[in-house]
């Protein structure tokens, strides 16, 4: 994810994000970690949904 995309995703100006990278690096790390976790959760949900569909189809 680019810095511009990250700024859009968390609804802040790219300049604000740049300032945070310098003044609040831990905040940026936590935001990125949270977004990565969200992506994993969504991927897992999609997998579970597909498995459930297969199970239901075979019944």
GIVENHU-V378525 format. One record per residue. N is the residue number from 0. OMEGA is omega in radians with two decimals (* if undefined). D_FIRST is the distance of its C-alpha to the first C-alpha in Angstrom with 2 decimals. Layout:
BEGIN
N;OMEGA;D_FIRST
N;OMEGA;D_FIRST
END
This chain:
BEGIN
0;3.13;0.00
1;3.11;3.79
2;3.11;6.61
3;3.11;8.13
4;3.11;6.00
5;3.12;6.32
6;3.11;9.84
7;-3.09;10.56
8;-3.12;9.69
9;3.02;12.05
10;3.03;14.31
11;3.09;14.86
12;3.11;15.45
13;3.10;13.11
14;3.10;16.31
15;3.12;16.66
16;3.12;13.32
17;3.10;14.46
18;3.13;17.79
19;-3.13;16.56
20;3.13;14.85
21;-3.02;18.40
22;-3.09;20.57
23;-3.08;18.81
24;3.13;16.62
25;3.09;17.60
26;3.13;16.34
27;3.11;12.78
28;-3.14;13.20
29;3.10;14.63
30;3.13;12.06
31;3.11;9.32
32;3.11;12.23
33;3.12;13.18
34;3.10;10.07
35;3.10;10.24
36;3.11;13.92
37;3.12;13.65
38;3.12;11.92
39;3.12;14.80
40;3.14;17.32
41;3.12;16.48
42;3.11;16.72
43;3.11;19.93
44;3.11;21.30
45;3.13;20.85
46;3.13;22.64
47;3.11;25.38
48;-3.13;25.88
49;3.09;26.34
50;3.11;28.76
51;3.10;30.65
52;3.11;30.98
53;3.14;32.41
54;-3.12;34.80
55;3.13;35.96
56;-3.11;36.42
57;-3.11;38.65
58;*;40.90
END
